[in-house]
Amino acid sequence: MIIFPNAKINIGLNITERRPDGYHNLETIFYPVKINDALEVIEADKLSFESSGLDIPGRVEDNLCVKGYHLLKKDFDIPPVKIHLHKHIPIGAGLGGGSADAAFFIRLMNEKFELGLTTVQQLNYARQLGADCAFFIENKPVFAFEKGDEFEPVKLDLSNYQIVLVMPDVHVSTSEAYSGVKPVMVKQSLIELIDEPIAQWKNFIKNDFEANIFKNHVEIRGMKAALYEAGAIYASMSGSGASVFGIFSKMPDLGELETENQVFYGI
């Protein structure tokens, strides 16, 4: 059985306070986009994981799909499986690719082995694997808050626009992203600002990670400027970076950016 985990972008990201557990409270808008991995699960004699496409760093046992298997195994008598992940979503891009793989793995296992998990149960398993994993269970635009794992639905439809994403040859670690952030409570929440006309977003909706990351990585700052120069209505870094997306009224020509960056059109 094969499933195709998709990426997400963050429209706005406010770091509001540091939590006693060491995490940060934040607020953001998660919006699903059409950049996909491919995930296959086959019943096997023993549990195994293999990948193709982009190189996945770290140990196999730390992969979120493998962790998801062991999480389900505690509660269900599921057989060993062979997991194959073809990685296409850029890594270290702020697109939630690893989280998507984990959530879609839970969805796939639920369907394949008829586990009978409700949406709420799947959300709870996903939350144990990562802060934004749960978003990909329902995979619809949401206002995310607390650690980024609590959601309220938002009526946001960008299907009449062209979303283009640029991924420079840069990796930004989560620790680097948070190192330059000072949490500040917001005066007006994103759940209200997202209702403003898209043409106004650039005046009100920001990503708190940008200031420090742009200072350390001028090429990422340059990507955002290039998207506005190409006619973007709104442009922003996604999550903790390093990818930058632009929302356009019509498809732009970003040929000059393609020589040194990955460019994903019409996502």
Secondary structure, 3 states (H helix, E strand, C coil): CEECCEEEEEEEEEEEEECCCCCEEEEEEEEEEEEECEEEEEECCCCEEEEEECCCCCCHHHCHHHHHHHHHHCCCCCCCEEEEEEECCCCCCCCCHHHHHHHHHHHHHHHHCCCCCCHHHHHHHHHCCCCCCCHHHHCCCEEEECCCCEEEECCCCCCCCEEEEEEECCCCCHHHHHHCCCCCCCCCCHHHHCCCCHHHHHHHCCECCHHHHHHHCHHHHHHHHHHHHCCCCEEEECCCCCCEEEEECCCCCCHHHCCCEEEECCC
